[in-house]
Amino acid sequence: MRVLKILVAAGVVAVAGLGTSAPAMAAANPSIVSVTCNDPIACTAGVWSAGSLMANPGDAFTVHNGVSGFGSDFDILKDGAIVQNVFVMGPGSASMTAPSAVGNYTLRYTGIGSADGYSIPLTVTNDPIAPPPPPIPVIGLQQVGVPASGDCADVPVTVGHDQGYPIGGWSKSWAYWIYNGTGGPVCTRTVEEIPNGDGTNRLVLDTNP
């Protein structure tokens, strides 16, 4: 399992995800299947943007790892054996291709703390597939240690803004993970992943968390 933690001067940036499973998503032109987790330290529960995935043979679709600073594997499995694999550094995306043989598969995400992975069914069929529903936004919570000034407006612009994250929007709150798990004040913000309309996504500040 490949893991990379981002350490910053103001503390460790913690990221958590919230989401809701959706019905099956068709893998056409292309569809995006996002995954994140609700615990940035152990990733104790994976959250997908779709409850299952349906594709025609050879369809390309996009997988997105929404866990900032952590690498993860996306695997297509058939009867427990890996038939395709991509590694994605989060937050980031990669393309996968539906197998050429019709049948039932599994799309599995494996990241930090998820030795057994989190999976959704992948059905490959020759039947026509309806257009996919609009993507469900993935909301991410970021937390970082309070700067020496005590003002979250002074969080450096280099903190938490890797790989496309917006700048600013921090406010003070409390978290258990700071100070080696004893808890204390942190600077918090949420970001939202929204589609650009061309199969790619962008991250913006969520002003109504």
Secondary structure, 3 states (H helix, E strand, C coil): CCCCCCEECCEECEEEEECCCCCCEECCCCCEEEEEECCCCCCCCEEECCCCEEECCCCEEEEEECCCCCEEEEEEEECCEEEEEEEEECCEEEEEECCCCCEEEEEEEECCCCCCCEEEEEEECCCCCCCCCCCCCEEEEEEEECCCCCCHHHCCCCCCCHHHCCCCCCEEEEECCHHHHCCEEEEEEEEEEEECCCCCEEEEECCCC
